[in-house]
Amino acid sequence: MEVKYKIIEITFVSQFRIHSLDEKFISESEQNIDFLIKEFDEEDSGSLFRKYKIQFKGQYIITYEKEIAIVDKEWKTVQCLPQNYQEFELLLLQIFRIHAVQRHMIQFHSSLIDFDGHGLMFLGPSGIGKTTQAELWHTYRDAVIINGDIVFVQETEGNFLGWGTPWHGSSPYCENASVPVDALIILKQAPKNRIRKLEGFEKVSAVSGSIFYPRWLENGMELCLETLNHLLCALPVYELSCRPDEAAVELAEKTVFGGERF
């Protein structure tokens, strides 16, 4: 039984149910399929189970941990032998990135909230408090947490859209939704709350460390950096040194939005 999924604006069909993907991402759409996931055909592969990172008949073998997949040059058809669904989920994310970056989307290690139709992204290393800040905004400002760990940002004609995806790391938050991004906030833990706007190289340096670059794609870095450059020219970036309290929410709200509700 084939199952169709839609993530952001990318649709694909799988010949088997991908249990790690949330039901929210199953689609009934009749849109064109961007890529197809098929069961691994042993008769076609011969002894290729034992050969990694080689090219054959215009296709490639890619691996992640114990997962094995054969992809064509266009990354349109993927034949795989799923053994561990947690590992397969990450292999699927690798393939999804290929299609995303070519559509002006870049992946951030970030949480994303929807505050009255305005998006805020919280960036920083694991454990810094990205999900915690998102939860504070939910508690004190009734914001919707779209994703707590992995966010794709898409450059559109009029703005930058932050999208939720099925991948959300250790965070429980995962919504199939989008919101225009108003600002990026780099988090730092501190005994007192303070915020400052970043400019120039400091702005680039603070954000670039939170991006996943598809280095295995021939022009992946170039495409990613082009979209990143447009984003940093268009959106403000702030550094928020903070405690996990309502005062941090109030300070960021006043700085980004001028303290006015919409």
N, C-alpha and C positions, 0 to 999 in steps of 0.2 A: 504494500500500500504506500503510495507516494504522499508525502506531506510537504506542503508549501509554507515557507516562512517569509516574513518581511521584516527587515531590520533597517531603520532609517528609510532610505529610498531604494534599497537593494533587496531584491527578491531572489529566493532560490528554492529548489525542490530537492528533497531527499528521498531515497528509496527505502529509508528506514526511519523510525521515530527517533529523534534526538532528545533523549530524556532530560538532558541538562538544560535545554532551552525552555523558557517559561511559556505557558499556554498563551500569554498575551501576544506573542510574536508569531503565532500561527495565522496564516492569511488565506482568505478565500479569493483574493484578487486574481484577475485574469491578466495582469501585467506580464510583460516579457520576463523570462527568467535570466538572471545574471550569471548564475552558475548552478551546476547540477552535481549532487553528491550521489555516487553509485557504490554498490557493494564491490569489494575487490574481486576481480575475476582471476582466479588462480591459473586457469588454462592459458590466459593471455599473458600472464606475467612470467611464466617459467620459473627460473631460479632467482628472479629479481628480489624476492624477499630478503636475500642475503646481501644485496648490493645497495649501498647508500650513495646518494648524491651523484648519480650518474645520469647521463642523457641517453635516451633510446627512442627511436622512431618518433622523434619530435616531441617526446614527453620527458618529464622529470620525476624522480622519486624524492619525496620530502619526508622527513621523520620528526617526531616529537616524542621524546622518551621511548615508549614501546609502540607508539602509533606509526603506521606506515600509510602513505598515500601516494598515488600517481596522479600528476596534474599535466594538462597540456600547456603549450606555450602561452596561450591566452588566459590561463587560469579559469577557464570556463567549465571544464569537466574535471571532477575529482573522484577517483576511485580509491576507496579506503577500506582498511580492515580494522574496524574499531574494536579495541580490546578493553580499554579502561575509559569510561565515559568522561571522567574528569580530565584526563589527558587529551581525549578527542576534542573536548570543548575548547581547549587552548589551541589545538591544531586548527580547528575551524576558525578561531579568531585570527590566526596568522593568514589564512586564506581570505577572510573577510577584509583584512587591512589592505590587501592588494587592490580590491575593487573600490574600497573607500577612498584611498589616497588619490586615485585617478578621477574621483568625483569631487575633488577639493574638500575632503574631510580629513581631519587629523585627530589622533587619539591622545587623550590626556589621562594621566593618573590624577583624578580629581573627583570631588563630589559636585553635584549640580542641583540647585534648587530653583523653583519657580515661585517668585515673590510677586503676586498680583500681575502676572504676565511678563515679568522682568527676570532674566536669568542671572544668577551669581554662581561663579565657580570658585571652589576652595581648593588650592593646590598646596602640595608639600609632600615630604617623604612619608612612608608608612608609619603610623603611630603618632603623627603630629596633631591629629584632631580634625581631619577633614569631615568625617561622618559626625563627629561631636558638634562641630559648628553648624552643620546642616540641621541636626536635630534641635539645636538651640533656636534656629530660625523657625523651625516647625512649631516648637513649643510656644515661643513668645510672639511670633509674627504670622503664624498659621501658613507658613510656606510649605509647598509640596516638594518632597525630596524625590527627584527623578532618578538619580543614581548616586551611590555612595562611594564609588571607587573608579569606574572606567566610563569616560564620557567622550563621545565623538562630537567634534565641532565642525559644522559644514559652512563653507563660504557660499553665500547666495548673492543675488543681485543687489539686495537691499540691506542685508545684515549678516550676522553670524548666528547660526542656530546651534544650540546645544541639545544633543540627543541622548536619550537613554537607550541602553542595549541590554541583551540578556546577560552580559558579563558584568559582574559587580564585586568580584573578589570576596573578601570576608564580610562586606557590608550586606545587610538584608534588603537594601532598597534597590528596586529595579522596576521602572515604569517605561512603557512603550509610549513615550511622549517627547515633545520638543518645546523649547522656549528660546526667544531671542536673548543672546547674552549681552548684558550691560557692562560687566566688569569681571576681571580676574583678581582673586585675592590670595596672595601668598601668605601662608600661616607660619607663625613662629610662636612657641610657648614662652610666656614671660609672666613675672609677678604683677605687672601693671599693663593695662590696656593702652595701646597707642597705635596710630596708623599713619602711614606716609605714602605718597604717590611715587612710583618708580619711573625713571626716565632713562633713555639712552641704553648703553650697554648693560647697566644694572637690570633694567627691565627685561632685556633679551635673555640674560644669564639666568634670571630668576624663573622664567617660564620654560625655557628650552629643556631644563632637566626633568620636566614632568611630561614630556612628549615621548611617544613610542615611534621610532623611525623604522620603516620597512626597508632595511638595508639590503635584504635579499632580492629586492626588485631592482632592476637595472637603473631606472630613473626615479626610484622611490624617495631617496633623500632630496633630490632636486624638487620634486613635486611637493613634498612635505614642507620644505623650507620656504617655498614660494607662498604657500597658503599661510604659514606661520608669519611671514613678513607682513602680509596683508592684514592679518589679525592684530598684530602688535601696533600697526599704524592706525588701526581703527578703534581699538578698545583700550580703556585705561587699565593699568595694573597697579594694585596697592599691596603693600606689605603690612599685615596686621599682626602685631605682637600682642598676645592676648591671654586672658584667663578664660576658662569655660563657663562664662556667666552671661546674664542678660545685658550687662554693660558693654560687652564686646559686640553684641548684636546692635545695640543702640549707636555705638560709635561708628561701625561700618555703615549702618543705614544713613546716618546723617552725612557721612563723607561721600558716599556714592550717590544718594538720592536727595540730599539736601534736607532730610528729615521730613519730607512730605509724603503722605500716603497718596495712592493713585486713585 
